[in-house]
Amino acid sequence: MCRTDEELVARSAAGDVDSFSQLVVRWERPIYSLAYRVLGREEDARDVSQETFLRAFRAVKGFKGEAKFSSWLYRIALNLCRDWMRRERRVGSLHGVADGAGFDFDAFDTGEESVEDFVVRRDLSRVVARAMAALPPEQRTAIVLKEYHGLTFQEIADLQGCPLSTVKTRLYQGLTVLRRHLDRTGVGEPMPVRNVLPYSIKE
Amino acid sequence: MSVMDPTSRCSNKDALIAYLYDECDARARSEMESHLLGCDACAQEVRAFRSVRENMAAWTPPERPLGLRVVTPDRMSRGFWRRFARRPAWALAAAALLIVALAGALTTVEVRYGRDGFMFRIGSAAAVSSQPPPATVWRADLERLEQQLRQEIGAGRQSWPGEAQNVVTVADAGAAEPDRDALLGRVQRLIEESERRQQRELALRMMQMAQEFQEQRRIDLRAIDQTLDQNFGELDYLLRVSGR
């Protein structure tokens, strides 16, 4: 039986650890993907994901359901990502945001694509990752939330704490920078890829 | 809104983004479509943005399992002791030795002087551990600090035997009451110096370990990246060769 997020949250708040485990299983990939694309590094994304669920577990009793559980989780994860980036800047880390080095080689599926397509996809992944790394954090976050998580402008505005028009401006400016970057690196026509939008917090 | 000159439509980027992501009402959509029919610049921009969006789908996060698991404290402790009990005897002995060694490294010797002579006591170095080392330490500073410590320790070793002999003599005899305060002062200074040395040495070791760990991590990550690049370079070459 598949329970809704709200049911599982209610049970978790009553002390049912297994219900919270189900929420973790359901949301760990989206949260990890969000952190990975915002921060750009696998290990940091893992740490942020773990910390997100830890904080959610501690605070689930106080979750009143004014927002969707997924929005609440996204907010925790984005706050952690923001703290992470601030700390990186403060200690003057040598790392930048992703340069595509974290591309998943296990993702090569011999049944669905040829080696040539895989190599092209890997190269394109690196180009996109580098282009995304060049964006200011606010623009990058807005684009990640829109493109990969399918949030509405209003949901992004709520998460980023800014007006709706600011979200649109961030998206426009971000896409303009990405377009310029991809043109410069010779990426013209898009190649056919799968997983355009693997999940969404829309219900 | 329906009657809008082309210039203002071109400058309305919010409308273009809303149209691109299909988050506008039917009327706004229709207006934008009409505009795009007569405006090459905007039509080209929309096409370019669509192309960017499609290319972005190539960037996927690693799909390795995260393995996140909810473990409550009671489950954790039960699991820990169950696993602990299953360990072989030699592993338990090694762990015990390690704990003793760590405890030894984190303890300090306390020396007290009283009517009965001297008392030595082994205690924990709370003062040391409560002061975390600074986050960033340059190698040159570390080397300078290490050099200074070695000199101090060397100088201390040369002077200690004489001092110790004096102390023992006074303690054993119990007859040199007039010099007692002076002696106490000297002993106190020695103890304080010894404690400071130990604290600085421990802090130095911890900083060195942290820095070495960070350096090794960077080297490993770089090596992994280079290996992957090399492998994919070879793969590209093989593909080109096989394609001829």
HADDOCK unambig.tbl for C-alpha pairs under 7 A between the chains (distance, minus, plus):
assign (segid A and resid 21 and name CA) (segid B and resid 69 and name CA) 6.86 0.50 0.50
assign (segid A and resid 21 and name CA) (segid B and resid 70 and name CA) 5.88 0.50 0.50
assign (segid A and resid 33 and name CA) (segid B and resid 61 and name CA) 5.92 0.50 0.50
assign (segid A and resid 36 and name CA) (segid B and resid 61 and name CA) 6.59 0.50 0.50
assign (segid A and resid 50 and name CA) (segid B and resid 68 and name CA) 6.89 0.50 0.50
assign (segid A and resid 101 and name CA) (segid B and resid 225 and name CA) 6.89 0.50 0.50
assign (segid A and resid 102 and name CA) (segid B and resid 62 and name CA) 6.82 0.50 0.50
assign (segid A and resid 103 and name CA) (segid B and resid 61 and name CA) 6.75 0.50 0.50
assign (segid A and resid 103 and name CA) (segid B and resid 62 and name CA) 6.10 0.50 0.50
assign (segid A and resid 104 and name CA) (segid B and resid 61 and name CA) 6.76 0.50 0.50
assign (segid A and resid 104 and name CA) (segid B and resid 62 and name CA) 4.34 0.50 0.50
assign (segid A and resid 104 and name CA) (segid B and resid 63 and name CA) 6.54 0.50 0.50
assign (segid A and resid 107 and name CA) (segid B and resid 63 and name CA) 6.84 0.50 0.50
assign (segid A and resid 121 and name CA) (segid B and resid 58 and name CA) 5.95 0.50 0.50
assign (segid A and resid 124 and name CA) (segid B and resid 58 and name CA) 6.35 0.50 0.50
assign (segid A and resid 125 and name CA) (segid B and resid 58 and name CA) 5.10 0.50 0.50
assign (segid A and resid 125 and name CA) (segid B and resid 59 and name CA) 4.36 0.50 0.50
assign (segid A and resid 128 and name CA) (segid B and resid 56 and name CA) 6.07 0.50 0.50
assign (segid A and resid 128 and name CA) (segid B and resid 59 and name CA) 6.37 0.50 0.50
assign (segid A and resid 129 and name CA) (segid B and resid 59 and name CA) 6.61 0.50 0.50
assign (segid A and resid 165 and name CA) (segid B and resid 14 and name CA) 6.84 0.50 0.50
assign (segid A and resid 168 and name CA) (segid B and resid 14 and name CA) 5.61 0.50 0.50
assign (segid A and resid 168 and name CA) (segid B and resid 17 and name CA) 6.35 0.50 0.50
assign (segid A and resid 169 and name CA) (segid B and resid 14 and name CA) 6.70 0.50 0.50
assign (segid A and resid 172 and name CA) (segid B and resid 17 and name CA) 6.44 0.50 0.50
assign (segid A and resid 175 and name CA) (segid B and resid 49 and name CA) 6.49 0.50 0.50
assign (segid A and resid 179 and name CA) (segid B and resid 48 and name CA) 6.89 0.50 0.50
assign (segid A and resid 179 and name CA) (segid B and resid 49 and name CA) 6.83 0.50 0.50
assign (segid A and resid 179 and name CA) (segid B and resid 52 and name CA) 5.97 0.50 0.50
assign (segid A and resid 189 and name CA) (segid B and resid 51 and name CA) 6.34 0.50 0.50
assign (segid A and resid 190 and name CA) (segid B and resid 51 and name CA) 5.62 0.50 0.50
assign (segid A and resid 190 and name CA) (segid B and resid 54 and name CA) 5.80 0.50 0.50
assign (segid A and resid 190 and name CA) (segid B and resid 55 and name CA) 5.04 0.50 0.50
assign (segid A and resid 191 and name CA) (segid B and resid 55 and name CA) 6.64 0.50 0.50
assign (segid A and resid 193 and name CA) (segid B and resid 57 and name CA) 6.56 0.50 0.50
assign (segid A and resid 193 and name CA) (segid B and resid 58 and name CA) 6.17 0.50 0.50
assign (segid A and resid 195 and name CA) (segid B and resid 57 and name CA) 6.69 0.50 0.50
assign (segid A and resid 196 and name CA) (segid B and resid 57 and name CA) 5.00 0.50 0.50
